[in-house]
């Protein structure tokens, strides 16, 4: 992000600045979407891991309870 701002400013000051600036803005928007999608994927993966751990813990508890009887 820190590199993107000077790039946009430099592009705006150049002769073909509008084309470069719009390309940079489009690239930044695409990168933002990619990051948001990656976050959603990570959150879903974490939920699945948490569910699997919970199921394993429940199964272990059930085995312990069965052994006590």
C-alpha positions in Angstrom: 0.0 0.0 0.0 2.8 2.4 0.8 4.3 1.8 -2.6 1.0 2.3 -4.4 0.5 5.9 -3.3 3.8 7.3 -4.7 3.1 5.3 -7.9 -0.3 6.8 -8.4 1.1 10.3 -7.7 3.9 9.9 -10.1 1.6 8.6 -12.7 -0.8 11.5 -12.3 2.0 13.9 -12.9 3.3 12.3 -16.0 2.0 12.8 -19.5 0.2 9.5 -19.6 -0.8 9.7 -16.0 -4.5 9.0 -16.4 -4.0 5.7 -18.1 -1.4 4.5 -15.5 -3.4 5.8 -12.6 -6.6 4.1 -13.7 -4.6 0.9 -14.3 -3.1 1.2 -10.8 -6.5 1.8 -9.3 -8.0 -1.2 -11.1 -5.1 -3.4 -9.9 -5.6 -2.1 -6.4 -9.3 -2.9 -6.5 -8.6 -6.4 -7.8 -6.0 -7.0 -5.1 -8.5 -5.8 -2.4 -11.0 -8.3 -3.7 -8.4 -11.1 -3.7 -7.5 -10.3 -0.1 -11.2 -10.2 1.0 -11.8 -13.6 -0.7 -8.7 -15.1 0.9 -9.9 -13.9 4.3 -13.3 -15.5 3.7 -11.6 -18.8 2.7 -9.3 -18.6 5.8 -12.3 -18.1 8.0 -14.2 -21.0 6.5 -11.2 -23.3 6.9 -10.8 -22.2 10.5 -14.5 -23.0 11.2 -14.0 -26.5 9.6 -10.9 -27.1 11.7 -12.8 -26.0 14.9 -15.7 -28.3 14.1 -13.3 -31.2 13.5 -11.5 -30.6 16.8 -14.9 -30.4 18.6 -16.0 -33.7 17.1 -12.7 -35.3 18.1 -13.0 -34.0 21.6 -16.6 -35.3 21.8 -15.6 -38.7 20.5 -12.8 -38.9 23.0 -15.2 -37.9 25.8 -17.7 -40.5 24.7 -15.0 -43.2 24.7 -13.9 -42.2 28.2 -17.5 -42.3 29.4 -18.0 -45.7 27.9 -14.9 -47.1 29.6 -16.1 -45.8 33.0 -19.2 -47.9 32.8 
